[in-house]
Amino acid sequence: MAGRLDNARILIYSHDSFGLGHLRRCRSIAHSLVGHYKGVSILILSGSPIIGSFDFKARVDFVRIPGVIKLKEGDYTSLGLQIDLEQTLSMRESIIYHTAASFKPDVFLVDKEPTGLKGEVVSTLKMLHALGTINILGLRDVMDDPAALKIEWQRKQVQPVLENLYHDIWVYGLKEMGSPVDSLDLPVAITNKINHTGYLHREVPNEHRWVSPVTLDQPYILVTPGGGGDGIEMVNWVISAYETDKSIIYPAVIVTGPFMHQANQQEFIERCEKLKNVQIITFEPHFEFLMDQAIGIVAMGGYNTFCEILSLNKRALIVPRSVPRREQIIRASRAVKLGLVNMLDPEKGMDPSIMARALHHLPNQAPPSEHAIHGMLDGHKLVAKLILNHLDHPVNLDSQTA
């Protein structure tokens, strides 16, 4: 049933310096909320260069802020504009601030970065806090190695912002998977704000016009490095396994991701053209359809892909990265202990025969549902409930969906 939050406004900020994870999470939350509540309007602030490639439901829109990209040495640079970083950041902060001042949200939901990129949302948090807006920080289940995160948050002066400007901190995960702020020695005034919501459930959309970008008419293994910018080694390992072992039963569909370097994409395409049982594409905006039809998943273990694996109950082999953050390897290791997925650690070597054996075994391993945890996929329902608790609007239940 859908309730009403008449004229409620929610502003979501996603810094999106690189990849698809932040945007996909914010979009998922926005779509869930407009499905839960009629009358609510949601605006997403994003720096993603491909946000326009996605479809958005009615009452969800976006404002594209100038993009930046993180360089290998850790610095940032402007993505599309031939201007220096300082000017780009100044423009971003101004757009965020003035959009928020004009939109006048009831709730401001910040994704992952408590102070925004280079502190760009602090001025907006202060302004909205003074106006009575509910400021909420949303964190994925794992951020990084606690020691590294502690240093990062100290450098960014996060603690006073959490204590003074945020009303709630939502962790989109399970307590059984740990807390992203474990071992940070945060004061009780901050830890009391934390709510674990469970993971964000994903569904296959009702899209009858979708046409598959691949031509396979049999079950396949889906290989996805997410956005693809850091998935070259994983994709290479899988292709090498198919090149080495011709007896792998199920074919593979590889989605490289839009951010994989073009030269690497071209090399992989040429190699896959020589393999009868491997197809490769760059990007699919309706990715859930491809995952739904797969018999198993090979992925790096980013947050959104992990949610999809759990939601669609897919057998999964995780090949996590450990740099520049240890997020993926921490998540995968914890999920293996809970029996939800299997994992290959690339740091232990990337022998094609090891990957081939794992691909042979993948379709036979237990699906996540065999080790499901209570509330595991309640994220969207609890987020909707928490929003309702904060907003002082009359609620009238309606039997129709939004």
C-alpha distance (Angstrom), angle and dihedral (degrees) to the residues before:
residue distance angle dihedral
M1 . . .
A2 3.76 . .
G3 3.78 122.3 .
R4 3.77 128.7 -159.4
L5 3.77 129.6 -107.3
D6 3.79 97.3 171.7
N7 3.80 113.8 -152.7
A8 3.81 93.0 -9.1
R9 3.79 113.4 152.5
I10 3.79 127.3 -156.0
L11 3.79 123.6 -170.9
I12 3.81 117.3 -162.0
Y13 3.81 122.4 -164.4
S14 3.80 122.6 -157.4
H15 3.79 117.8 173.2
D16 3.85 93.3 -158.4
S17 3.78 100.9 -175.2
F18 3.80 90.3 162.6
G19 3.78 141.1 -8.0
L20 3.79 133.0 20.5
G21 3.80 103.3 -90.3
H22 3.79 101.6 94.4
L23 3.79 94.8 42.9
R24 3.80 93.9 47.5
R25 3.81 91.8 49.4
C26 3.82 92.9 49.1
R27 3.79 92.2 45.9
S28 3.80 90.8 50.1
I29 3.82 92.0 51.9
A30 3.81 92.2 46.2
H31 3.80 93.2 50.4
S32 3.79 91.4 47.7
L33 3.81 93.0 51.2
V34 3.81 95.5 50.1
G35 3.80 86.3 49.5
H36 3.80 91.2 52.4
Y37 3.80 97.9 43.9
K38 3.75 132.4 36.5
G39 3.77 115.7 -147.0
V40 3.81 96.8 31.8
S41 3.83 119.1 123.1
I42 3.80 121.5 -158.9
L43 3.79 128.5 -163.6
I44 3.81 121.6 -169.7
L45 3.81 121.3 -153.3
S46 3.78 108.3 -156.0
G47 3.77 140.8 165.2
S48 3.80 93.1 -159.0
P49 3.82 112.5 130.7
I50 3.82 91.6 -148.5
I51 3.79 101.8 43.9
G52 3.81 88.4 114.4
S53 3.81 89.8 62.7
F54 3.80 91.2 69.4
D55 3.79 128.8 79.9
F56 3.81 118.6 -123.9
K57 3.78 128.8 -157.6
A58 3.78 123.1 -119.6
R59 3.81 112.3 -75.6
V60 3.82 91.5 27.7
D61 3.79 119.8 99.2
F62 3.79 137.1 155.5
V63 3.77 142.9 -138.8
R64 3.78 114.8 -147.6
I65 3.80 112.9 -142.7
P66 3.84 121.0 -163.1
G67 3.77 110.5 -76.0
V68 3.78 129.0 -119.7
I69 3.77 130.6 -173.2
K70 3.79 131.2 -150.0
L71 3.79 115.0 -123.0
K72 3.80 124.0 -142.3
E73 3.80 92.8 -101.8
G74 3.81 90.0 55.6
D75 3.80 99.8 -102.5
Y76 3.81 123.7 119.2
T77 3.78 132.2 -128.3
S78 3.78 135.3 -175.5
L79 3.79 111.9 -85.1
G80 3.78 105.2 -154.1
L81 3.80 107.5 3.2
Q82 3.79 125.6 79.0
I83 3.79 92.7 -134.4
D84 3.78 131.8 103.6
L85 3.79 122.2 -88.4
E86 3.80 95.3 -111.5
Q87 3.81 91.7 58.1
T88 3.80 91.5 45.0
L89 3.80 91.4 52.0
S90 3.80 90.5 47.6
M91 3.81 90.1 53.1
R92 3.81 91.8 47.4
E93 3.81 93.0 50.6
S94 3.81 91.5 48.2
I95 3.81 93.4 49.1
I96 3.82 91.5 48.0
Y97 3.80 93.0 47.5
H98 3.79 97.3 45.5
T99 3.80 93.6 42.3
A100 3.80 89.4 53.6
A101 3.81 92.2 45.6
S102 3.81 90.9 51.3
F103 3.82 97.5 40.3
K104 3.84 93.1 46.9
P105 3.81 96.8 -156.8
D106 3.78 124.0 -155.8
V107 3.81 88.3 -148.5
F108 3.80 129.5 28.4
L109 3.81 110.9 -162.0
V110 3.81 115.0 -166.8
D111 3.80 117.4 -163.1
K112 3.81 118.7 -137.7
E113 3.83 101.1 -45.3
P114 3.85 108.8 82.7
T115 3.81 93.8 -163.2
G116 3.80 96.8 26.7
L117 3.77 125.5 -122.5
K118 3.82 107.1 -27.1
G119 3.82 88.9 -13.9
E120 3.80 94.3 -59.9
V121 3.82 97.3 144.9
V122 3.81 99.1 47.8
S123 3.80 93.3 90.0
T124 3.81 89.8 49.3
L125 3.81 92.3 47.9
K126 3.81 90.2 52.6
M127 3.79 93.3 47.6
L128 3.80 94.4 47.4
H129 3.80 93.4 43.3
A130 3.81 89.1 55.8
L131 3.81 89.5 50.8
G132 3.81 92.5 52.9
T133 3.81 98.0 -105.1
I134 3.81 115.8 152.7
N135 3.83 106.9 -117.2
I136 3.80 114.1 -156.6
L137 3.81 130.8 -178.5
G138 3.79 116.6 -149.9
L139 3.81 117.2 -158.3
R140 3.78 129.9 -174.2
D141 3.82 117.7 -123.9
V142 3.82 93.9 -96.6
M143 3.79 126.0 28.3
D144 3.80 105.3 172.4
D145 3.77 142.0 -61.2
P146 3.83 103.3 -40.0
A147 3.81 93.7 -124.6
A148 3.81 91.5 53.1
L149 3.81 92.5 44.7
K150 3.80 91.5 49.8
I151 3.80 91.2 55.2
E152 3.81 91.7 45.3
W153 3.80 94.1 50.5
Q154 3.80 92.1 46.0
R155 3.80 89.7 53.0
K156 3.81 91.4 48.7
Q157 3.84 92.2 45.0
V158 3.79 90.6 -126.2
Q159 3.81 99.9 156.7
P160 3.83 98.8 71.9
V161 3.81 89.8 45.8
L162 3.81 91.3 52.7
E163 3.79 91.0 46.4
N164 3.81 99.7 44.5
L165 3.82 108.9 25.0
Y166 3.81 107.2 33.5
H167 3.79 125.0 73.9
D168 3.82 96.6 -170.6
I169 3.79 140.5 14.5
W170 3.80 114.7 -153.1
V171 3.80 121.1 -162.6
Y172 3.80 110.2 -158.6
G173 3.78 94.7 -145.9
L174 3.80 148.0 55.6
K175 3.78 128.7 -69.8
E176 3.82 86.3 -131.4
M177 3.82 87.8 65.4
G178 3.80 90.9 52.5
S179 3.78 131.3 -114.2
P180 3.81 123.3 -76.7
V181 3.81 89.3 -133.8
D182 3.80 97.5 50.3
S183 3.82 113.0 135.3
L184 3.82 93.6 15.5
D185 3.82 93.0 111.4
L186 3.79 92.6 -134.0
P187 3.82 117.3 177.3
V188 3.79 120.3 -101.8
A189 3.82 89.7 -110.3
I190 3.81 86.9 68.6
T191 3.81 102.0 35.4
N192 3.82 90.1 52.7
K193 3.80 88.0 63.9
I194 3.82 93.2 60.3
N195 3.81 121.7 108.4
H196 3.81 122.4 179.0
T197 3.80 105.8 -145.6
G198 3.79 102.3 -177.5
Y199 3.80 121.2 -116.9
L200 3.79 122.5 -45.3
H201 3.79 107.8 -101.9
R202 3.80 116.7 -132.6
E203 3.78 126.6 -155.8
V204 3.77 134.7 -167.1
P205 3.84 105.4 -106.9
N206 3.79 122.4 -120.3
E207 3.77 95.0 -109.0
H208 3.79 112.0 146.6
R209 3.80 93.5 175.2
W210 3.81 95.1 60.7
V211 3.79 113.4 125.3
S212 3.78 117.5 -160.6
P213 3.82 113.5 -119.0
V214 3.82 89.9 -145.3
T215 3.79 130.2 63.7
L216 3.79 101.5 -142.4
D217 3.80 115.9 129.2
Q218 3.81 95.3 -173.1
P219 3.82 134.7 65.5
Y220 3.78 113.7 -72.7
I221 3.79 142.2 -174.5
L222 3.79 111.9 -111.9
V223 3.81 115.5 -143.1
T224 3.79 115.8 -162.2
P225 3.81 131.4 169.6
G226 3.81 91.3 -178.0
G227 3.79 110.7 -127.1
G228 3.79 88.0 0.7
G229 3.78 100.3 -134.8
D230 3.78 92.1 117.7
G231 3.80 100.7 23.5
I232 3.79 101.4 89.3
E233 3.80 96.1 106.8
M234 3.80 94.1 48.3
V235 3.81 94.1 49.1
N236 3.80 90.9 46.1
W237 3.81 90.1 51.3
V238 3.81 92.6 52.8
I239 3.80 94.3 46.0
S240 3.81 89.9 48.1
A241 3.80 89.4 53.6
Y242 3.81 91.8 54.1
E243 3.81 90.2 45.5
T244 3.81 90.7 51.4
D245 3.79 102.0 39.2
K246 3.81 114.9 43.3
S247 3.81 91.7 179.8
I248 3.83 97.4 72.0
I249 3.80 100.6 129.5
Y250 3.78 103.1 -145.7
P251 3.80 124.4 53.3
A252 3.79 121.3 -124.2
V253 3.79 132.4 -123.3
I254 3.79 111.3 -160.6
V255 3.81 121.8 -162.2
T256 3.79 105.0 -168.9
G257 3.81 96.0 -167.8
P258 3.81 126.2 -121.6
F259 3.81 95.3 -93.5
M260 3.80 98.4 57.4
H261 3.80 110.8 115.4
Q262 3.78 110.2 -94.1
A263 3.81 94.5 -127.5
N264 3.80 90.8 55.9
Q265 3.79 91.5 46.5
Q266 3.78 90.7 52.9
E267 3.79 92.3 49.3
F268 3.81 91.3 51.3
I269 3.80 92.2 46.7
E270 3.80 91.1 53.4
R271 3.80 92.0 49.0
C272 3.80 92.9 47.5
E273 3.80 91.6 50.7
K274 3.81 86.4 66.4
L275 3.81 92.5 53.5
K276 3.81 119.7 79.7
N277 3.80 94.6 -156.6
V278 3.83 103.1 44.5
Q279 3.81 126.6 79.2
I280 3.78 123.6 -177.3
I281 3.80 133.8 -162.7
T282 3.80 133.4 170.5
F283 3.80 106.0 -134.1
E284 3.79 141.9 -5.3
P285 3.83 118.1 -172.0
H286 3.81 90.8 -161.7
F287 3.78 92.1 54.4
E288 3.82 93.4 154.1
F289 3.81 90.4 72.5
L290 3.79 92.4 57.0
M291 3.79 91.6 47.2
D292 3.80 93.0 46.7
Q293 3.80 91.5 57.1
A294 3.81 95.5 45.9
I295 3.79 122.6 102.4
G296 3.79 90.9 -149.6
I297 3.79 141.7 -0.4
V298 3.79 132.7 -131.1
A299 3.80 109.3 -165.8
M300 3.77 143.6 150.9
G301 3.78 92.2 -118.1
G302 3.77 104.6 -114.1
Y303 3.79 116.0 166.2
N304 3.82 99.6 -99.3
T305 3.78 95.1 45.8
F306 3.81 89.3 49.1
C307 3.82 89.9 53.2
E308 3.80 90.1 50.6
I309 3.80 92.3 48.6
L310 3.81 90.6 53.5
S311 3.82 94.8 41.2
L312 3.80 95.6 49.3
N313 3.82 91.6 37.9
K314 3.79 94.0 -125.8
R315 3.76 126.8 170.4
A316 3.79 104.7 -118.8
L317 3.77 141.2 -166.5
I318 3.79 111.0 -159.7
V319 3.81 120.7 -153.8
P320 3.81 101.2 -175.9
R321 3.77 129.5 -165.6
S322 3.80 119.5 -132.9
V323 3.82 100.2 -163.0
P324 2.97 141.9 103.1
R325 3.81 83.6 4.4
R326 3.80 129.5 14.5
E327 3.80 91.6 -142.2
Q328 3.80 96.6 112.8
I329 3.78 98.0 45.6
I330 3.82 91.4 47.0
R331 3.82 91.8 50.0
A332 3.80 93.0 45.8
S333 3.81 93.7 47.5
R334 3.81 91.8 51.4
A335 3.80 92.1 45.6
V336 3.82 90.9 51.2
K337 3.83 89.9 54.0
L338 3.81 89.1 52.9
G339 3.82 91.1 49.4
L340 3.80 94.7 -117.0
V341 3.83 99.9 121.3
N342 3.80 143.6 -3.5
M343 3.80 124.0 -117.8
L344 3.79 142.5 -154.1
D345 3.80 115.0 -161.2
P346 3.83 108.7 -144.0
E347 3.81 89.8 -158.9
K348 3.82 87.6 71.0
G349 3.81 91.8 60.3
M350 3.79 136.3 -72.5
D351 3.79 103.6 -120.8
P352 3.84 109.2 166.2
S353 3.81 90.7 -137.4
I354 3.82 90.8 59.0
M355 3.79 90.8 53.2
A356 3.82 91.0 45.3
R357 3.82 91.4 54.6
A358 3.80 89.9 49.4
L359 3.82 91.0 50.4
H360 3.82 90.3 50.9
H361 3.82 89.8 52.2
L362 3.82 98.3 41.1
P363 3.84 99.1 84.3
N364 3.82 90.1 51.6
Q365 3.80 100.7 49.9
A366 3.79 122.5 102.7
P367 3.82 116.7 -86.0
P368 3.83 118.1 -123.6
S369 3.82 92.0 -103.8
E370 3.80 90.4 71.8
H371 3.80 88.6 66.8
A372 3.80 99.4 30.4
I373 3.81 117.9 156.7
H374 3.79 123.9 -144.0
G375 3.80 110.6 -93.9
M376 3.79 91.7 9.2
L377 3.82 94.4 139.9
D378 3.80 101.0 26.8
G379 3.80 94.7 107.3
H380 3.78 99.0 113.4
K381 3.80 94.1 43.8
L382 3.79 92.8 50.6
V383 3.82 92.9 44.7
A384 3.81 89.0 53.7
K385 3.81 90.1 49.3
L386 3.81 92.6 48.6
I387 3.81 91.0 49.4
L388 3.80 90.0 51.2
N389 3.80 91.2 49.9
H390 3.79 89.9 56.5
L391 3.78 100.3 44.3
D392 3.77 118.1 79.0
H393 3.81 95.8 -146.1
P394 3.79 128.9 125.0
V395 3.78 111.7 -106.3
N396 3.80 122.3 -146.2
L397 3.76 115.4 -177.1
D398 3.77 114.6 -134.3
S399 3.77 127.3 -168.2
Q400 3.79 92.1 -139.1
T401 3.77 123.1 83.9
A402 3.78 122.1 -122.7
